[in-house]
Amino acid sequence: MKIIGISLLIVWCLMVFSLGIDMLQGFDVSQALYNAVSPFQVMEVAELFVLFLLIFLFFVETAYLFIKKRNQSK
């Protein structure tokens, strides 16, 4: 659970930092959000497949370790 929490915290901090930099450059909030997600809009199918595969594997491994740890404590 700590792994997911730390990962989400890092993603959140990087997103806030990116949005802050864009807003300091004079963009409004909607344009800053668009700039944050625009790299995902130009990805090809193979790139999206690899991205979702890596995200899926991350969550599967985390769930496996969580279940394994919970079963060992019983």
N, C-alpha and C positions, 0 to 999 in steps of 0.2 A: 504494500500500500504506500510505503514511503517513496518508492521509485516513481509511481504514478504521480503522487503529490509533488515531488520535486520537479519532475518533467513538466507538469502543468504550470508550476510556478515559474520555471525558466521560460516557457513559451509565453506566458502572460507578461513577464518582465520585458522580454524582447519585443513583443507586440506594442506595449506601452512606450518603449523607447523609440521604436520605429514611428509610431503615430506622433510622438512628441517632436521628433526631428522634422517630420513632414509639416507639422503645424508651425514650427519655428521658421520654416522656409516660406510660410505664407499660404499654405493650402488650408481649406476648410476641413471640417471633420469628415464629411462624406468623401471628399477627394483623397484624404489621408487613408481612410479605410479601403477605398478602391485600390490605392497604391500597395496596400499591404496584402491584398488577395489577388492582385492581377497576375503574379507569376503562375498561379494555379490555373488561370483561365487559358493560358497558351500552351499548357502541357499536352503532349500527344497521348494516345491511348496506352502505349507501352510504358510511358513515364508514370501515368496515373496508376497503372497496374502495379508497378514496382513500389510506388509510394504507399498505396493501400495495403500491399502485401507486407511491407515493413511495419506499418502501423499495426496490422493484424498480428504479426508475429510478436511484436512488443507486448501487446495485451495478453496474448496466449501465454507467453513465458511468465509474465507477471502473475496471471491467474494460477498457473501451474505451481509457481513457487509459493504463492499464498496458500493454496490447498495443501501442498506438501508440508509446509510449516505448521498448518493447523492440525493436520493428522498426526504429526510427530508429537505435538503437545498433549494429545489425548492419551 
